């Protein structure tokens, strides 16, 4: 077949494609290694040298792709968090599940993710303090909850007097606090009241069942007068 594009070199084009494929592969390899090291050691103890060794590359090559540990952490954690938010959006907008089932699924999803990626809560807290507007814009928090099937079901239950007339944000804050805070406080809990990591993970597994029970008790409790 004759190539009619002037100046195009098929051999050179193939080399460029191969280089691009190799570059993408190396970048993904580094990001995968970073996830492993950040999860294993936490942000503070992780070193770029450890990540390079895990990826099977030299430190200079890692620095070529990612200039600092902070930038690499931000990229990896944000990708994980955005992926998680997509999952949450799906759970919140399931037409066929009840409020109670949505809460059970959300709790299970949160705990499973945070067990795999325990640095995400600290990353999100840092971003909330440092760049709240950017974080909100990137993950679409307002629309995520406000326009969800979950919120429609909640408001409908309040109108039908199946639920007390409380602000739905209370439900979301309670859900997030009960689920996420133990992972934020894990270093303190492990040193003070929990024997080891195995016991901590066993407790988190128990909370998959306990938190929905507590949430249901709070949601359906008699309404108290609010000053």
C-alpha positions as a Python dict, from the first residue, in 0.01 Angstrom:
ca = {
    (1, 'X'): (0, 0, 0),
    (2, 'X'): (133, 343, -99),
    (3, 'X'): (157, 604, 175),
    (4, 'X'): (40, 939, 42),
    (5, 'X'): (132, 1139, 355),
    (6, 'X'): (439, 1338, 262),
    (7, 'X'): (736, 1298, 494),
    (8, 'X'): (586, 1005, 688),
    (9, 'X'): (837, 734, 781),
    (10, 'X'): (661, 406, 876),
    (11, 'X'): (968, 268, 1054),
    (12, 'X'): (1008, 584, 1260),
    (13, 'X'): (637, 581, 1338),
    (14, 'X'): (655, 225, 1468),
    (15, 'X'): (953, 317, 1688),
    (16, 'X'): (759, 612, 1832),
    (17, 'X'): (461, 386, 1907),
    (18, 'X'): (689, 133, 2077),
    (19, 'X'): (852, 407, 2287),
    (20, 'X'): (513, 550, 2386),
    (21, 'X'): (391, 203, 2486),
    (22, 'X'): (705, 147, 2690),
    (23, 'X'): (672, 486, 2861),
    (24, 'X'): (310, 419, 2955),
    (25, 'X'): (408, 75, 3085),
    (26, 'X'): (688, 221, 3299),
    (27, 'X'): (461, 490, 3442),
    (28, 'X'): (193, 237, 3534),
    (29, 'X'): (459, 13, 3687),
    (30, 'X'): (577, 301, 3906),
    (31, 'X'): (223, 388, 4015),
    (32, 'X'): (151, 25, 4101),
    (33, 'X'): (473, 5, 4305),
    (34, 'X'): (383, 332, 4481),
    (35, 'X'): (43, 192, 4583),
    (36, 'X'): (214, -114, 4730),
    (37, 'X'): (474, 86, 4925),
    (38, 'X'): (237, 357, 5047),
    (39, 'X'): (-6, 90, 5169),
    (40, 'X'): (270, -117, 5331),
    (41, 'X'): (464, 164, 5499),
    (42, 'X'): (239, 472, 5496),
    (43, 'X'): (332, 803, 5341),
    (44, 'X'): (581, 919, 5606),
    (45, 'X'): (792, 601, 5608),
    (46, 'X'): (782, 538, 5233),
    (47, 'X'): (1091, 639, 5033),
    (48, 'X'): (1120, 694, 4661),
    (49, 'X'): (1409, 447, 4670),
    (50, 'X'): (1169, 181, 4805),
    (51, 'X'): (920, 255, 4527),
    (52, 'X'): (1191, 234, 4259),
    (53, 'X'): (1307, -101, 4397),
    (54, 'X'): (949, -234, 4404),
    (55, 'X'): (902, -121, 4042),
    (56, 'X'): (1233, -279, 3938),
    (57, 'X'): (1380, 46, 3805),
    (58, 'X'): (1652, 284, 3915),
    (59, 'X'): (1583, 596, 4119),
    (60, 'X'): (1683, 831, 3837),
    (61, 'X'): (1413, 688, 3611),
    (62, 'X'): (1150, 725, 3882),
    (63, 'X'): (1253, 1088, 3932),
    (64, 'X'): (1225, 1142, 3556),
    (65, 'X'): (857, 1043, 3565),
    (66, 'X'): (763, 1183, 3907),
    (67, 'X'): (961, 1469, 4056),
    (68, 'X'): (871, 1407, 4420),
    (69, 'X'): (718, 1156, 4658),
    (70, 'X'): (442, 1408, 4734),
    (71, 'X'): (337, 1438, 4368),
    (72, 'X'): (339, 1062, 4322),
    (73, 'X'): (134, 1012, 4639),
    (74, 'X'): (-116, 1277, 4528),
    (75, 'X'): (-158, 1115, 4187),
    (76, 'X'): (-192, 760, 4315),
    (77, 'X'): (-427, 847, 4601),
    (78, 'X'): (-645, 1074, 4388),
    (79, 'X'): (-680, 804, 4122),
    (80, 'X'): (-781, 554, 4389),
    (81, 'X'): (-1020, 802, 4550),
    (82, 'X'): (-1183, 897, 4221),
    (83, 'X'): (-1228, 529, 4139),
    (84, 'X'): (-1388, 479, 4479),
    (85, 'X'): (-1621, 777, 4427),
    (86, 'X'): (-1743, 620, 4103),
    (87, 'X'): (-1835, 311, 4300),
    (88, 'X'): (-2013, 519, 4565),
    (89, 'X'): (-2206, 705, 4294),
    (90, 'X'): (-2326, 370, 4158),
    (91, 'X'): (-2438, 251, 4502),
    (92, 'X'): (-2620, 577, 4581),
    (93, 'X'): (-2812, 565, 4253),
    (94, 'X'): (-2934, 207, 4255),
    (95, 'X'): (-3308, 231, 4191),
    (96, 'X'): (-3395, -112, 4328),
    (97, 'X'): (-3224, -100, 4671),
    (98, 'X'): (-3368, 47, 4990),
    (99, 'X'): (-3208, 314, 5210),
    (100, 'X'): (-3099, 47, 5455),
    (101, 'X'): (-2939, -168, 5185),
    (102, 'X'): (-2760, 133, 5039),
    (103, 'X'): (-2611, 210, 5380),
    (104, 'X'): (-2499, -153, 5424),
    (105, 'X'): (-2335, -150, 5079),
    (106, 'X'): (-2169, 189, 5139),
    (107, 'X'): (-2022, 78, 5471),
    (108, 'X'): (-1889, -246, 5323),
    (109, 'X'): (-1738, -56, 5028),
    (110, 'X'): (-1572, 205, 5249),
    (111, 'X'): (-1421, -52, 5485),
    (112, 'X'): (-1296, -276, 5204),
    (113, 'X'): (-1129, 18, 5029),
    (114, 'X'): (-972, 160, 5345),
    (115, 'X'): (-842, -181, 5444),
    (116, 'X'): (-659, -195, 5111),
    (117, 'X'): (-565, 176, 5101),
    (118, 'X'): (-535, 299, 5464),
    (119, 'X'): (-364, 625, 5360),
    (120, 'X'): (-665, 756, 5167),
    (121, 'X'): (-839, 918, 5470),
    (122, 'X'): (-525, 1116, 5561),
    (123, 'X'): (-481, 1218, 5198),
    (124, 'X'): (-842, 1336, 5173),
    (125, 'X'): (-821, 1523, 5505),
    (126, 'X'): (-508, 1699, 5381),
    (127, 'X'): (-677, 1792, 5052),
    (128, 'X'): (-990, 1913, 5234),
    (129, 'X'): (-778, 2151, 5440),
    (130, 'X'): (-542, 2257, 5161),
    (131, 'X'): (-757, 2252, 4844),
    (132, 'X'): (-1126, 2201, 4931),
    (133, 'X'): (-1259, 2373, 4618),
    (134, 'X'): (-1036, 2168, 4388),
    (135, 'X'): (-1133, 1843, 4561),
    (136, 'X'): (-1505, 1924, 4546),
    (137, 'X'): (-1479, 2015, 4178),
    (138, 'X'): (-1281, 1706, 4082),
    (139, 'X'): (-1510, 1452, 4248),
    (140, 'X'): (-1840, 1643, 4222),
    (141, 'X'): (-1938, 1597, 4587),
    (142, 'X'): (-2240, 1825, 4575),
    (143, 'X'): (-2411, 1647, 4287),
    (144, 'X'): (-2292, 1309, 4416),
    (145, 'X'): (-2527, 1324, 4716),
    (146, 'X'): (-2774, 1603, 4639),
    (147, 'X'): (-2901, 1452, 4313),
    (148, 'X'): (-2875, 1087, 4412),
    (149, 'X'): (-3153, 828, 4439),
    (150, 'X'): (-3045, 788, 4804),
    (151, 'X'): (-3138, 1151, 4875),
    (152, 'X'): (-3471, 1119, 4694),
    (153, 'X'): (-3555, 810, 4898),
    (154, 'X'): (-3454, 983, 5221),
    (155, 'X'): (-3668, 1290, 5155),
    (156, 'X'): (-3960, 1074, 5049),
    (157, 'X'): (-3934, 875, 5375),
    (158, 'X'): (-3936, 1202, 5575),
    (159, 'X'): (-4244, 1330, 5387),
    (160, 'X'): (-4423, 1002, 5456),
    (161, 'X'): (-4320, 1031, 5822),
    (162, 'X'): (-4131, 703, 5805),
    (163, 'X'): (-3822, 894, 5920),
    (164, 'X'): (-3787, 1186, 6160),
    (165, 'X'): (-3742, 1522, 5988),
    (166, 'X'): (-3367, 1550, 6031),
    (167, 'X'): (-3123, 1702, 5788),
    (168, 'X'): (-2984, 1428, 5559),
    (169, 'X'): (-2632, 1564, 5608),
    (170, 'X'): (-2648, 1430, 5965),
    (171, 'X'): (-2693, 1082, 5821),
    (172, 'X'): (-2399, 1125, 5585),
    (173, 'X'): (-2173, 1269, 5859),
    (174, 'X'): (-2259, 986, 6097),
    (175, 'X'): (-2201, 726, 5827),
    (176, 'X'): (-1864, 870, 5724),
    (177, 'X'): (-1751, 931, 6081),
    (178, 'X'): (-1832, 580, 6204),
    (179, 'X'): (-1669, 422, 5901),
    (180, 'X'): (-1364, 637, 5833),
    (181, 'X'): (-1247, 762, 6174),
    (182, 'X'): (-1116, 424, 6300),
    (183, 'X'): (-875, 416, 6005),
    (184, 'X'): (-759, 771, 6076),
    (185, 'X'): (-708, 683, 6442),
    (186, 'X'): (-554, 341, 6369),
    (187, 'X'): (-197, 431, 6481),
    (188, 'X'): (-326, 548, 6819),
    (189, 'X'): (-565, 255, 6858),
    (190, 'X'): (-292, 3, 6775),
    (191, 'X'): (-59, 150, 7037),
    (192, 'X'): (-320, 206, 7307),
    (193, 'X'): (-607, -44, 7300),
    (194, 'X'): (-573, -294, 7013),
    (195, 'X'): (-320, -575, 7022),
    (196, 'X'): (-208, -589, 6659),
    (197, 'X'): (-303, -533, 6296),
    (198, 'X'): (-485, -866, 6277),
    (199, 'X'): (-715, -769, 6565),
    (200, 'X'): (-774, -426, 6410),
    (201, 'X'): (-881, -581, 6078),
    (202, 'X'): (-1109, -824, 6260),
    (203, 'X'): (-1279, -531, 6435),
    (204, 'X'): (-1320, -349, 6102),
    (205, 'X'): (-1483, -660, 5955),
    (206, 'X'): (-1728, -664, 6248),
    (207, 'X'): (-1813, -299, 6183),
    (208, 'X'): (-1948, -391, 5839),
    (209, 'X'): (-2246, -537, 6027),
    (210, 'X'): (-2246, -312, 6333),
    (211, 'X'): (-2245, 29, 6162),
    (212, 'X'): (-2562, -32, 5954),
    (213, 'X'): (-2735, -144, 6277),
    (214, 'X'): (-2624, 172, 6457),
    (215, 'X'): (-2722, 390, 6160),
    (216, 'X'): (-3068, 237, 6149),
    (217, 'X'): (-3113, 292, 6524),
    (218, 'X'): (-3015, 659, 6485),
    (219, 'X'): (-3227, 721, 6176),
    (220, 'X'): (-3542, 572, 6321),
    (221, 'X'): (-3499, 704, 6676),
    (222, 'X'): (-3775, 932, 6805),
    (223, 'X'): (-3713, 1290, 6702),
    (224, 'X'): (-3567, 1508, 6975),
    (225, 'X'): (-3644, 1881, 6994),
    (226, 'X'): (-3367, 2084, 6829),
    (227, 'X'): (-3306, 2428, 6987),
}
